[in-house]
């Protein structure tokens, strides 16, 4: 585990998609690409073997239902966090530059 990942959180976490989304959504600041990337981050983790949908049949929202949790790996989270931060900074910078050009009609 990298030092940065270890400082971010000290070990793997087992979370449902909804838990992860609820926790990270405020940090996406309404950017749809960032919101979508939460699902990608969650899917990178390994499924928790004891989890399954009721009756062993996949429910309507599988694999992102509350019945399925995945192992969130610190290195993957650290990479996601850095990428989202970098991309937000680039987009915010671009909006400031374009916002100062010309006149609004």
C-alpha positions, 0 to 999 in steps of 0.5 A: 500500500502506498503511503498516500493511500495509507494516510487516506484510509488505513485499510480496505473497507467493505461498502455498498454502492449506496454507502459509497455514493452517499459518502462521496457525492458531496465531493463531486460538486454536481459534475456528472462525470465525477458522479458516474466515476463513483460507480466505476470506483465501486466496481473495481473492488472485489465482491464481498463473498457473503453478500447476495440478493434475497433468495439468491436471485439478482434483484432489479438494481443488481449489481448496485443494490444494497444487498451487494457490498464490495471491498474498496481498496485504498490504492484505488480510492487514492487514485480516484480521489486524485483524478477527480481533484485534478479534473475538477481543477482543470474544468473550474480553470477552463470555466474561469477562462471562458467566462471572461471572454466576450459578452453574454447574449 
